[in-house]
Amino acid sequence: MDTQLITTMTEDEYVALARQKYHDLQQLKHKLTFYDYEKAFDQIWKDLGRQVLEKNLSDVPADRREKKHQNHLRQGRHRYQ
């Protein structure tokens, strides 16, 4: 099975997401310790990365645990019939 990711995010959408995080990155100058700076910096990038990944893959369902298709992973794999 040949699956291919279809990028749904445009360059403008990416720039808009990055621009939202720019203000947060500028606020890091006010951190008192390098540990606090690094911790906040890491969180900002993880959040941006998550947003980009979700936008490129698909819309995230309201319940992250909800399956799209019941038994989708187990179709046709009955070993013991």
Distance bins in CASP14 RR format, pairs under 12 A and 6 or more apart:
PFRMAT RR
TARGET T0000
AUTHOR 0000-0000-0000
RMODE 2
METHOD distances of the structure
MODEL  1
3 57 0 0 0 0 0 1 0 0 0 0 0
5 53 0 0 0 0 0 1 0 0 0 0 0
5 55 0 0 0 0 0 1 0 0 0 0 0
5 56 1 0 0 1 0 0 0 0 0 0 0
5 57 1 0 0 1 0 0 0 0 0 0 0
5 58 0 0 0 0 1 0 0 0 0 0 0
6 55 0 0 0 0 0 1 0 0 0 0 0
6 56 0 0 0 0 1 0 0 0 0 0 0
6 57 0 0 0 0 1 0 0 0 0 0 0
6 58 0 0 0 0 1 0 0 0 0 0 0
7 13 0 0 0 0 0 1 0 0 0 0 0
7 14 0 0 0 0 1 0 0 0 0 0 0
7 52 0 0 0 0 0 1 0 0 0 0 0
7 53 0 0 0 0 0 1 0 0 0 0 0
7 55 0 0 0 0 1 0 0 0 0 0 0
7 56 1 0 1 0 0 0 0 0 0 0 0
7 57 0 0 0 0 1 0 0 0 0 0 0
7 58 0 0 0 0 0 1 0 0 0 0 0
8 14 0 0 0 0 0 1 0 0 0 0 0
8 52 0 0 0 0 0 1 0 0 0 0 0
8 53 0 0 0 0 0 1 0 0 0 0 0
8 54 0 0 0 0 0 1 0 0 0 0 0
8 55 1 0 0 1 0 0 0 0 0 0 0
8 56 1 0 0 1 0 0 0 0 0 0 0
8 57 0 0 0 0 1 0 0 0 0 0 0
8 58 1 0 0 1 0 0 0 0 0 0 0
8 59 0 0 0 0 1 0 0 0 0 0 0
9 15 0 0 0 0 0 1 0 0 0 0 0
9 16 0 0 0 0 1 0 0 0 0 0 0
9 17 0 0 0 0 1 0 0 0 0 0 0
9 18 0 0 0 0 0 1 0 0 0 0 0
9 49 0 0 0 0 0 1 0 0 0 0 0
9 51 0 0 0 0 1 0 0 0 0 0 0
9 52 1 0 0 1 0 0 0 0 0 0 0
9 53 0 0 0 0 1 0 0 0 0 0 0
9 54 0 0 0 0 1 0 0 0 0 0 0
9 55 1 0 1 0 0 0 0 0 0 0 0
9 56 1 0 1 0 0 0 0 0 0 0 0
9 57 0 0 0 0 1 0 0 0 0 0 0
9 58 0 0 0 0 0 1 0 0 0 0 0
10 16 0 0 0 0 1 0 0 0 0 0 0
10 17 0 0 0 0 0 1 0 0 0 0 0
10 52 0 0 0 0 0 1 0 0 0 0 0
10 55 0 0 0 0 1 0 0 0 0 0 0
10 56 0 0 0 0 0 1 0 0 0 0 0
11 17 0 0 0 0 0 1 0 0 0 0 0
11 18 0 0 0 0 0 1 0 0 0 0 0
11 52 0 0 0 0 0 1 0 0 0 0 0
12 18 0 0 0 0 0 1 0 0 0 0 0
12 19 0 0 0 0 0 1 0 0 0 0 0
13 19 0 0 0 0 0 1 0 0 0 0 0
13 20 0 0 0 0 0 1 0 0 0 0 0
13 51 0 0 0 0 1 0 0 0 0 0 0
13 52 0 0 0 0 1 0 0 0 0 0 0
13 54 0 0 0 0 0 1 0 0 0 0 0
13 55 1 0 0 1 0 0 0 0 0 0 0
13 56 0 0 0 0 1 0 0 0 0 0 0
14 20 0 0 0 0 0 1 0 0 0 0 0
14 21 0 0 0 0 0 1 0 0 0 0 0
14 48 0 0 0 0 1 0 0 0 0 0 0
14 49 0 0 0 0 0 1 0 0 0 0 0
14 51 0 0 0 0 1 0 0 0 0 0 0
14 52 1 0 0 1 0 0 0 0 0 0 0
14 53 0 0 0 0 0 1 0 0 0 0 0
14 55 0 0 0 0 1 0 0 0 0 0 0
14 56 0 0 0 0 1 0 0 0 0 0 0
15 21 0 0 0 0 0 1 0 0 0 0 0
15 22 0 0 0 0 0 1 0 0 0 0 0
15 48 0 0 0 0 0 1 0 0 0 0 0
15 52 0 0 0 0 0 1 0 0 0 0 0
16 22 0 0 0 0 0 1 0 0 0 0 0
16 48 0 0 0 0 0 1 0 0 0 0 0
16 51 0 0 0 0 0 1 0 0 0 0 0
16 52 0 0 0 0 0 1 0 0 0 0 0
16 55 0 0 0 0 0 1 0 0 0 0 0
17 24 0 0 0 0 0 1 0 0 0 0 0
17 44 0 0 0 0 0 1 0 0 0 0 0
17 45 0 0 0 0 0 1 0 0 0 0 0
17 47 0 0 0 0 1 0 0 0 0 0 0
17 48 1 0 0 1 0 0 0 0 0 0 0
17 49 0 0 0 0 1 0 0 0 0 0 0
17 50 0 0 0 0 0 1 0 0 0 0 0
17 51 1 0 1 0 0 0 0 0 0 0 0
17 52 1 0 0 1 0 0 0 0 0 0 0
17 53 0 0 0 0 0 1 0 0 0 0 0
17 54 0 0 0 0 0 1 0 0 0 0 0
17 55 1 0 0 1 0 0 0 0 0 0 0
17 56 0 0 0 0 0 1 0 0 0 0 0
18 24 0 0 0 0 0 1 0 0 0 0 0
18 25 0 0 0 0 1 0 0 0 0 0 0
18 44 0 0 0 0 0 1 0 0 0 0 0
18 45 0 0 0 0 0 1 0 0 0 0 0
18 47 0 0 0 0 0 1 0 0 0 0 0
18 48 1 0 0 1 0 0 0 0 0 0 0
18 49 0 0 0 0 1 0 0 0 0 0 0
18 51 0 0 0 0 1 0 0 0 0 0 0
18 52 0 0 0 0 1 0 0 0 0 0 0
19 25 0 0 0 0 0 1 0 0 0 0 0
19 26 0 0 0 0 0 1 0 0 0 0 0
19 48 0 0 0 0 0 1 0 0 0 0 0
20 44 0 0 0 0 0 1 0 0 0 0 0
20 47 0 0 0 0 1 0 0 0 0 0 0
20 48 0 0 0 0 1 0 0 0 0 0 0
20 51 0 0 0 0 1 0 0 0 0 0 0
20 52 0 0 0 0 0 1 0 0 0 0 0
21 27 0 0 0 0 0 1 0 0 0 0 0
21 28 0 0 0 0 0 1 0 0 0 0 0
21 40 0 0 0 0 0 1 0 0 0 0 0
21 41 0 0 0 0 0 1 0 0 0 0 0
21 43 0 0 0 0 0 1 0 0 0 0 0
21 44 1 0 1 0 0 0 0 0 0 0 0
21 45 0 0 0 0 1 0 0 0 0 0 0
21 46 0 0 0 0 0 1 0 0 0 0 0
21 47 1 0 0 1 0 0 0 0 0 0 0
21 48 1 0 1 0 0 0 0 0 0 0 0
21 49 0 0 0 0 1 0 0 0 0 0 0
21 50 0 0 0 0 0 1 0 0 0 0 0
21 51 0 0 0 0 1 0 0 0 0 0 0
21 52 0 0 0 0 0 1 0 0 0 0 0
22 28 0 0 0 0 0 1 0 0 0 0 0
22 44 0 0 0 0 1 0 0 0 0 0 0
22 48 0 0 0 0 0 1 0 0 0 0 0
23 29 0 0 0 0 0 1 0 0 0 0 0
23 44 0 0 0 0 0 1 0 0 0 0 0
24 30 0 0 0 0 0 1 0 0 0 0 0
24 31 0 0 0 0 0 1 0 0 0 0 0
24 40 1 0 0 1 0 0 0 0 0 0 0
24 41 0 0 0 0 1 0 0 0 0 0 0
24 42 0 0 0 0 0 1 0 0 0 0 0
24 43 0 0 0 0 1 0 0 0 0 0 0
24 44 1 0 1 0 0 0 0 0 0 0 0
24 45 0 0 0 0 0 1 0 0 0 0 0
24 46 0 0 0 0 0 1 0 0 0 0 0
24 47 0 0 0 0 1 0 0 0 0 0 0
24 48 0 0 0 0 1 0 0 0 0 0 0
25 31 0 0 0 0 0 1 0 0 0 0 0
25 37 0 0 0 0 0 1 0 0 0 0 0
25 40 0 0 0 0 1 0 0 0 0 0 0
25 41 1 0 0 1 0 0 0 0 0 0 0
25 42 0 0 0 0 0 1 0 0 0 0 0
25 43 0 0 0 0 0 1 0 0 0 0 0
25 44 1 0 0 1 0 0 0 0 0 0 0
25 45 0 0 0 0 1 0 0 0 0 0 0
25 47 0 0 0 0 0 1 0 0 0 0 0
25 48 0 0 0 0 1 0 0 0 0 0 0
26 40 0 0 0 0 0 1 0 0 0 0 0
26 41 0 0 0 0 0 1 0 0 0 0 0
26 44 0 0 0 0 0 1 0 0 0 0 0
27 36 0 0 0 0 0 1 0 0 0 0 0
27 37 0 0 0 0 0 1 0 0 0 0 0
27 40 0 0 0 0 1 0 0 0 0 0 0
27 41 0 0 0 0 0 1 0 0 0 0 0
27 43 0 0 0 0 0 1 0 0 0 0 0
27 44 0 0 0 0 1 0 0 0 0 0 0
28 34 0 0 0 0 0 1 0 0 0 0 0
28 36 0 0 0 0 1 0 0 0 0 0 0
28 37 1 0 1 0 0 0 0 0 0 0 0
28 38 0 0 0 0 1 0 0 0 0 0 0
28 39 0 0 0 0 1 0 0 0 0 0 0
28 40 1 0 1 0 0 0 0 0 0 0 0
28 41 1 0 1 0 0 0 0 0 0 0 0
28 42 0 0 0 0 0 1 0 0 0 0 0
28 43 0 0 0 0 0 1 0 0 0 0 0
28 44 1 0 0 1 0 0 0 0 0 0 0
28 45 0 0 0 0 0 1 0 0 0 0 0
29 36 0 0 0 0 0 1 0 0 0 0 0
29 37 0 0 0 0 1 0 0 0 0 0 0
29 40 0 0 0 0 0 1 0 0 0 0 0
29 41 0 0 0 0 0 1 0 0 0 0 0
30 36 0 0 0 0 1 0 0 0 0 0 0
30 37 0 0 0 0 1 0 0 0 0 0 0
30 40 0 0 0 0 1 0 0 0 0 0 0
31 37 1 0 1 0 0 0 0 0 0 0 0
31 38 0 0 0 0 1 0 0 0 0 0 0
31 39 0 0 0 0 1 0 0 0 0 0 0
31 40 1 0 0 1 0 0 0 0 0 0 0
31 41 0 0 0 0 1 0 0 0 0 0 0
31 43 0 0 0 0 0 1 0 0 0 0 0
31 44 0 0 0 0 0 1 0 0 0 0 0
32 39 0 0 0 0 0 1 0 0 0 0 0
32 40 0 0 0 0 0 1 0 0 0 0 0
33 39 0 0 0 0 1 0 0 0 0 0 0
33 40 0 0 0 0 0 1 0 0 0 0 0
34 40 0 0 0 0 0 1 0 0 0 0 0
34 41 0 0 0 0 1 0 0 0 0 0 0
35 41 0 0 0 0 0 1 0 0 0 0 0
35 42 0 0 0 0 0 1 0 0 0 0 0
36 42 0 0 0 0 0 1 0 0 0 0 0
36 43 0 0 0 0 0 1 0 0 0 0 0
37 43 0 0 0 0 0 1 0 0 0 0 0
37 44 0 0 0 0 0 1 0 0 0 0 0
38 44 0 0 0 0 0 1 0 0 0 0 0
38 45 0 0 0 0 0 1 0 0 0 0 0
39 45 0 0 0 0 0 1 0 0 0 0 0
39 46 0 0 0 0 0 1 0 0 0 0 0
40 46 0 0 0 0 0 1 0 0 0 0 0
40 47 0 0 0 0 0 1 0 0 0 0 0
41 47 0 0 0 0 0 1 0 0 0 0 0
41 48 0 0 0 0 0 1 0 0 0 0 0
42 48 0 0 0 0 0 1 0 0 0 0 0
42 49 0 0 0 0 0 1 0 0 0 0 0
43 49 0 0 0 0 0 1 0 0 0 0 0
43 50 0 0 0 0 0 1 0 0 0 0 0
44 50 0 0 0 0 0 1 0 0 0 0 0
44 51 0 0 0 0 0 1 0 0 0 0 0
45 51 0 0 0 0 0 1 0 0 0 0 0
45 52 0 0 0 0 0 1 0 0 0 0 0
46 52 0 0 0 0 0 1 0 0 0 0 0
46 53 0 0 0 0 0 1 0 0 0 0 0
47 53 0 0 0 0 0 1 0 0 0 0 0
47 54 0 0 0 0 0 1 0 0 0 0 0
48 54 0 0 0 0 0 1 0 0 0 0 0
48 55 0 0 0 0 0 1 0 0 0 0 0
49 55 0 0 0 0 1 0 0 0 0 0 0
49 56 0 0 0 0 1 0 0 0 0 0 0
49 57 0 0 0 0 0 1 0 0 0 0 0
50 56 0 0 0 0 0 1 0 0 0 0 0
50 57 0 0 0 0 0 1 0 0 0 0 0
50 60 0 0 0 0 1 0 0 0 0 0 0
50 64 0 0 0 0 0 1 0 0 0 0 0
51 57 0 0 0 0 0 1 0 0 0 0 0
51 60 0 0 0 0 0 1 0 0 0 0 0
53 60 0 0 0 0 1 0 0 0 0 0 0
54 60 1 0 1 0 0 0 0 0 0 0 0
54 61 0 0 0 0 0 1 0 0 0 0 0
54 64 0 0 0 0 0 1 0 0 0 0 0
58 68 0 0 0 0 1 0 0 0 0 0 0
59 68 0 0 0 0 0 1 0 0 0 0 0
60 66 0 0 0 0 0 1 0 0 0 0 0
60 68 0 0 0 0 0 1 0 0 0 0 0
61 67 0 0 0 0 1 0 0 0 0 0 0
61 68 1 0 0 1 0 0 0 0 0 0 0
66 72 0 0 0 0 0 1 0 0 0 0 0
67 73 0 0 0 0 1 0 0 0 0 0 0
67 74 0 0 0 0 0 1 0 0 0 0 0
69 75 0 0 0 0 1 0 0 0 0 0 0
71 77 0 0 0 0 1 0 0 0 0 0 0
71 78 0 0 0 0 0 1 0 0 0 0 0
END
